[in-house]
Amino acid sequence: MIQKFAALSELLSRQLGLSKILSTDQLTADNGIFELVDKQLILHLLLEGKPEILKFDLAQGEVALRASKVSKSNETVAKAIGCKPHYRPIVLDATAGMGRDSLIMAMLGCTVIMQERNFAIYHLLNNALLRLKNSADFKSEIVERISLKQHNSIENLQAEQDIDVIYLDPMFPERKKSALVKKEMRLFKQVAGEDLDADKLLLNSLASDAKRVVVKRPKGAPPLAERKPSHEILAKKFRYDVYLT
C-alpha cells in the first residue's frame, strides 16, 4: 500500500493551487506524487516500474454515461438497497472508493453519505465531487444529495444518524489472472491496500441501527465473516449480499 505522498502537505496548505509539485523522477515504489492539472487532481505512481497516473472522474466517461441512463429498472443496486416507487433510502456508503456507486444511488434519488478512510483516495474523490458540482451535465439537486467525509467507517458507523442502508464494497479478492484486472483498479489497489478488516466492518454494520446492510461481492466469493445473507441479488459480474437487520 502506498503510504507516502511527496509534498502532500504543501499541496493541501496551498489549497491545491500548484500546477506542479515535484518532478516525477522522484517517484519510488512506495511514494506517490500529487499534481493539479486544469483543476483535476491526479496522483503519479509507479506500476510495475512504469510511471502511471490515478485520477477520478464522475462527470465524464463511462460512469457519467451510466449515470445519465439510470433508472430503478436497469440498476440492480436499486433492488439491493431497497428502492420502492415512493421510497428512496438514506445510504451510508462506508467504503466510498471512486464514488461511482454513490453517484448511481444519488441519481436514483437516494441521499448518500460517503465515508473514505484512505487519505489519498479521499482527496482524489473530493476533487472529483467538486468538479462534478461545476458540471453542466448534472443537476445541482443530484450533487447535493451526496456528501463525503474522511472517516474510518469501522470507527464511525454510529456517528451517522437516520441511516436506512449501509453499503459496503470492500476490495475484491485477488484474481488468479492479474491480466483480467484493469490498470485503473491495480493502481487503486496499490494506494488503498487490502481490506483485511472487511469482516469486522460487516459485523459492526450489522450491529448498527441501519435497517439493511448490502455487500458487493464477486460471484463465487464467500460471504464476509462467514455470515449468510438474508438473500442475494445477482448482477452480471458480481452479486449483492443483502442483510435485513
Sequence and secondary structure as in RCSB ss.txt:
>XXXX:A:sequence
MIQKFAALSELLSRQLGLSKILSTDQLTADNGIFELVDKQLILHLLLEGKPEILKFDLAQGEVALRASKVSKSNE
TVAKAIGCKPHYRPIVLDATAGMGRDSLIMAMLGCTVIMQERNFAIYHLLNNALLRLKNSADFKSEIVERISLKQ
HNSIENLQAEQDIDVIYLDPMFPERKKSALVKKEMRLFKQVAGEDLDADKLLLNSLASDAKRVVVKRPKGAPPLA
ERKPSHEILAKKFRYDVYLT
>XXXX:A:secstr
   EEETHHHHHHTTT  S  S GGG BTTEEEEEEETTEEEEEEEETTEEEEE   SSSHHHHHHHHT  TTT 
HHHHHHT BTTB  EEEESS TTSHHHHHHHHTT EEEEE   HHHHHHHHHHHHHHHT TTS HHHHTTEEEE 
  HHHHGGGS S  EEEE       S GGGS HHHHHHHHHH   TTHHHHHHHHHTSS SEEEEEEETT   GG
G   SEEEE SSEEEEEEE 
